[in-house]
Amino acid sequence: MVSKCDPLTQLLPADLLAAAARGGARRGGAAWLRQGKQVVRRKVLHAASLACYTVARCRVSQPTTYDATHSFVKAKEEAERLQARAEALVARRGGALQRAEKLQAERYRRDAAALRAIGDAMRATFRALCARGDASLEYAASGPTLFEAGVSVHAKPPAAEWVRFEQLSGGQQALVAVALQLACQVCPR
């Protein structure tokens, strides 16, 4: 007879219990029930050992609930502090970028004024050295492009066309270089 209060019996499937209660015509009722209980007992013991292992592992690897909650609160506060610091750094970065843009604009303004003065002085000096010649400095009209592209020198020797400095003969290059050096000496710093 199948006992309803046996905990292992409660774990067996209902159709297995019904067959055991009928006497299990094909397999011999009680023996079949004992076999079913042994299988269930092994599964329960295996599940219990896994549960004990998992609980023991959790106890070793994870702190108690209070410690975990306390650690979570501390981590959350640290994250909020770091977020506030990041926002402050972003604001400071924005201010620094604005200051850098203003300084770069001021640098371009001063460099452009100096290049204009040097170009005018070089033109006057080259004209004084070479009666019918001319020379000029060419540079970009915007700050970032000026600092990337640089300055180029163009000259027009007597009875010739405008050419870049690299295309001049050696003597003409020397004459333009002297005019540029004297222009740099004359211009205020």
C-alpha positions in Angstrom: 0.0 0.0 0.0 1.2 3.5 -0.8 1.6 5.8 2.2 0.4 9.4 1.5 2.5 10.9 4.4 5.8 9.6 3.1 7.8 12.6 1.7 9.4 10.6 -1.1 6.0 9.3 -2.2 4.9 12.9 -2.6 7.7 13.5 -5.1 6.7 10.6 -7.3 4.5 11.3 -10.4 0.8 10.7 -9.9 0.5 8.0 -12.6 3.4 6.1 -10.9 1.6 6.2 -7.6 -1.7 5.1 -9.2 0.0 2.1 -10.8 1.7 1.2 -7.5 -1.7 1.5 -5.7 -3.3 -0.9 -8.2 -0.6 -3.4 -7.5 1.5 -2.7 -10.5 0.3 -5.7 -12.6 3.3 -5.8 -14.9 6.2 -5.0 -12.5 5.1 -6.2 -9.1 3.5 -3.2 -7.3 5.6 -2.7 -4.1 8.9 -3.6 -5.7 8.2 -1.1 -8.4 7.3 1.5 -5.8 10.6 0.8 -3.9 12.5 1.3 -7.1 10.8 4.6 -7.8 11.5 5.7 -4.3 15.2 4.9 -4.6 15.4 6.8 -7.8 13.7 9.8 -6.2 15.8 9.4 -3.1 19.0 9.6 -5.2 17.7 12.6 -7.1 16.8 14.3 -3.9 20.2 13.6 -2.3 21.9 14.9 -5.4 19.8 18.0 -5.4 20.4 18.5 -1.7 24.2 18.2 -2.1 24.1 20.7 -5.0 22.0 23.1 -2.9 24.5 22.7 0.1 27.4 23.3 -2.3 25.8 26.4 -3.7 24.9 27.8 -0.3 28.5 27.1 0.9 29.9 28.8 -2.2 27.7 31.8 -1.7 28.7 32.1 1.9 32.4 32.1 0.9 32.2 34.3 -2.1 29.5 36.8 -1.1 29.3 38.8 2.1 26.2 38.8 4.4 23.2 40.7 3.4 24.2 43.7 5.6 27.7 43.8 4.1 26.3 43.5 0.6 23.8 46.3 1.1 26.5 48.5 2.8 28.8 47.8 -0.1 26.1 48.6 -2.6 25.3 51.9 -0.9 29.0 52.8 -0.8 29.5 52.0 -4.5 26.4 54.0 -5.4 27.7 57.0 -3.4 31.1 56.6 -5.1 29.5 56.5 -8.5 27.5 59.6 -7.8 30.7 61.4 -6.6 32.5 60.3 -9.8 29.6 61.4 -11.9 29.6 64.9 -10.3 33.4 65.1 -10.8 33.0 64.1 -14.4 30.4 66.8 -15.0 32.7 69.4 -13.3 35.6 68.3 -15.5 33.4 68.6 -18.6 32.4 72.2 -17.6 36.1 73.0 -17.0 37.0 71.5 -20.3 34.4 73.7 -22.1 35.9 76.8 -20.4 39.4 75.8 -21.3 38.4 75.2 -25.0 36.9 78.7 -25.1 40.0 80.2 -23.7 42.2 78.2 -26.2 40.1 79.5 -29.1 40.4 83.1 -27.9 44.2 82.7 -27.5 44.5 81.1 -30.9 42.5 84.0 -32.4 44.7 86.5 -30.7 47.8 84.6 -31.9 46.5 84.7 -35.4 45.8 88.4 -35.2 49.3 89.2 -33.9 51.0 86.9 -36.4 49.0 88.3 -39.3 49.9 91.8 -38.3 53.6 90.9 -38.0 53.5 89.1 -41.4 51.9 92.1 -43.0 54.6 94.4 -41.6 57.4 92.0 -42.7 55.8 91.5 -46.1 55.6 95.3 -46.7 59.2 95.8 -45.4 60.5 92.9 -47.6 58.7 94.4 -50.7 60.3 97.8 -50.1 63.8 96.3 -49.4 63.6 94.0 -52.5 62.5 96.9 -54.7 65.5 98.9 -53.3 67.9 96.1 -54.1 66.4 95.2 -57.5 65.1 98.2 -59.5 62.3 96.6 -61.4 61.6 93.5 -59.2 59.0 92.8 -56.6 58.5 90.2 -53.8 55.7 89.3 -51.4 54.8 87.0 -48.6 51.7 84.9 -49.0 49.8 83.2 -46.2 46.4 81.8 -45.4 43.6 84.2 -44.4 42.4 82.1 -41.4 44.2 81.1 -38.3 44.2 77.3 -38.3 45.1 77.2 -42.0 47.9 79.7 -41.5 49.5 77.6 -38.8 49.1 74.4 -40.9 50.1 75.7 -44.3 52.7 78.3 -43.3 54.1 81.2 -45.3 55.4 81.2 -48.8 57.5 83.7 -50.6 56.8 84.8 -54.2 59.1 87.0 -56.2 59.1 88.8 -59.6 62.6 89.3 -60.8 63.2 92.1 -63.4 61.7 91.2 -66.8 60.1 88.0 -65.5 56.9 86.6 -64.2 55.8 86.0 -60.6 57.3 82.7 -59.3 57.6 80.8 -56.1 60.8 81.0 -54.1 61.8 77.4 -55.1 61.7 78.3 -58.8 64.1 81.2 -58.6 67.8 80.8 -59.6 70.4 80.7 -56.8 71.3 84.4 -57.1 67.7 85.5 -57.1 67.0 83.3 -54.0 69.9 84.9 -52.2 68.6 88.4 -53.1 65.1 87.5 -51.8 66.6 85.9 -48.6 68.6 89.1 -47.9 65.5 91.2 -48.4 63.5 89.0 -46.0 66.3 89.0 -43.4 66.6 92.8 -43.5 62.7 93.1 -43.3 62.7 90.9 -40.2 65.4 93.1 -38.6 63.5 96.3 -39.3 60.0 95.3 -38.2 59.1 95.7 -34.5 58.9 92.5 -32.5 
